[in-house]
Amino acid sequence: MCGRYSLFAPPADIEARFDAAFDFDFEARYNAAPSQSLPVITGEDPDTIQRMEWGLVPSFADDRSDHGYINARAETLAEKRSFADAYESRRCLVPADGMYEWVEESGGKQPYRVALPDDALFAMAGLYERWEPPQRQTGLGEFGSSGESGGQDEVIETFTIVTTEPNDTVGELHHRMAVILDREEESQWLTADTGAAADLLDPYDGPMRTYPISTAVNSPSNDSPALIEEV
């Protein structure tokens, strides 16, 4: 699975790499975690880097808290109701420059960082959804609202990261990995039909490196450059 990642490259470098511009003030993330609002690039607006919440809420959900899929298995995207529509027409790129995995060792779970050489930027394959509360969908949202919904009456956009079988490097750490797209595959992922898109969901075959890091990464409240230092 992919449950944490990093994106700390300078904003100008990210914009140049993906030929897109931020529509918000980006701040480096050394410990991007589920439920946070994070950068994505959609097929609908490929020139913009926007924010969405990590943890896909299907459009049919009665309550946003009923779901929150941080990952979607590549093998079943077309079959799962929660992902099929998004796989058909709402794909996105999730920019990153590293991922984290945990390995059970004698002293407990040891976190590892997984990155490309020189911490090069890459894109993970993602899907996104737009969820509206049922009362808004039926036009009843204007009535009887006490203002105490805790955000349950808000329209939200969420995303999930697609996972596949691991390559040899990540396979030493975990039995799944995020789909990392080759650079020339990124635009294809956003625009291709599902048949062609399925061909992109294979394990990444480029060079990667892994190394152990501090258990401080275990807490999403820790978000600093110290997290990516080898221990």
N, C-alpha and C positions, 0 to 999 in steps of 0.2 A: 504494500500500500504506500501511499504518500500522505503523511500526516503533518509534516512540517517542511518548510523550505526557506530559502533566503533570496533576497533581491536587494543588493546594496550598491550596485554600480551607480555612478553619477547619472542624474536624470538625462543629461545631454547624450551620454553614451547609450542609454536605453532607447531614447528617441531615434538616434542615428541607426542603431542596430535593427530596429523594427520599422523604420520609416513611418513613424507615427508620433503624435504629440500628446502629451499629458493634458487632460482637461481638469486636473486638480494639482495641488502642491504635493509632489511626491516626497516622502521621507524614507530613507533606507530602512529595510526590514531584515534583520538578522535572524528572526525567529517568527516567520509568518505562520499563523496557526488558524485552524477552523474557527468560524464565526467572525473573523476579522474582514474588513473591507480591503480588498487587494487589487492590484492592477491586472486587467485583462484587455485583450484586443479581439473584437468580434468580427465575424464575417459581414455583419450589417454595416459596421462603421470601422473599416480596417485602418483608417488614417488617425484614429483616436485611441489613446490609452485611457481607459476609464476604470472606475472602481466598482466591484461587485463583492457581495458577501460570500465567503467560502463555506459551502455547505448547501448543495442544490435542494431547493424546495419545489417539488413539481407543481405545475399550474393547477392541477386538480385537487391539491391538498385542502382540506377543510380548515386546518390550523397550521400555521407555519412551524410550530414547535413539534408537529407530528413527524417531520422529516428534516433532513439536513445531511444529504449524502456528500461526503467529502471526496469519495472516489467512486468510479464506475468501471466495471470490468469490461475490457475491450471485447471479450468474446460474446457478451450478451447485450450489447448496447441496443441492437435492433429488436430484441425480445422483451426487454424490461419496460413496463409501462412508464416508469419514472423517467426513463432516458430516451425512449424511442423517438418522440417528437423532436426533442432537442438534437438528437443525433441526425435527424433528417434536415433540420433547418436552422439550428442555433448552436453552431460550433464556435469555439474561441481558442485563442492562444493565451497561455498563462506564462508570462516571462519569469525567469528565475536565473540564479547563478550558483545554485547549490541546493541539495536536498539532505534530509536527515533520516537515518534509520537506526533502530535499536537492536542490539544483539544480546541474547542471554548468555552471560558469562558467569564464572564462579562467584564473583563478587556482586552480581546483580546485572541489570540491564545497562550495557555500555552504548552510549550514542556515538554514531559515526557520521561524518560529513561525506557526501558524495558530490563530486564536482567535475567539470571538464578541465583540461589543462589551462592554467593561467586564469582560472575562475571565469572563463568565457561565458557570456550570456547564451541562454538557450530558451526554447519555448516548449512547454508541455502541452499536450493536447487536452482541451477542455470542452465542456458543454455548459450552456447557461440557460436559465429560465427566468421568466417574469411572473411573479405570483401576486394575485390580488385577493384580498379577503372576500369571502362569499357575499357579505353585505354590500360591498362595492360593486361586485359583479351583477347583483340583482337591482342595484340602484337604491338600496335601503341605507347606505352608509351615512346619509345626511340626517337620519332620524334616530333619536334615542341614544345618542352617543354621550357618555358621561365624561369623556376625556381621560378615562382611567384604563384604557386598553393596553397600555404598555407597549405601544407600537404595533399591536395586532391588527390595526385597521390601515396600516401603511402598505403601499405597493413596494415590493422589494425585488431586486434582481440578484440572483445567486448563481454560483458556478460550482462545478465539480471537475476533478482531474481524472482523466482516463488512465487506467493501469493495464499492464500486460505482463507476460512472463518476463523474468529478469534476464539480463545478459550475464556473462560469466562474472563480471566484477561485482554487480549488485547481488547476484545469486549467492555470494558468500555471506551476505548480510540478511537477505530477506527473500521470500518466495514470490514477491511481486515487485514491480517497479513502475513509476510513472512513464507514460509514453512520451519520450523525448523525440521531437521531430527533427529530421535533418533540415538545414536551412532552406533548401529548395523545396521541401515538402510543406512548409508553413502555409503558403498561400493556397496550396492544394487542399489542405485540411479545412480551410475556411470556405472553399467554393465548390469542391468536387461533389459528385453524387455519392450516395452511401457505398456503392460498390467500389468506387475508386478510393474513397476515404478509408474503407476497411483495409486496403492494402498498405496503409501507412501505419497501422497499429502494431508494428513489430518491435522487438527489443532494440534499443539503441546499439549500434555496432561501432561507434567511434571510441577513441581513448577516453578513459575516465580514471579518476583517482579517489581513494577513500582513506580516511584517517580518523582516529578516535578524538573526540572532543569532550569538553566538560559536561557533567550531568546538569549543569546550570540550564542547559537548553530544555530540560524537562519541563520547566515552568514557562508558559507563554508570557509571563510578566517580565522575564529576562529577555532583553533585546538590545545587545551591544556587540561591538566588534570582537570582544573577548570570546564570544561563543564559537567563532570559527577557528580559534587557535588550537593547534594540535596538542594533545596531552600525552 
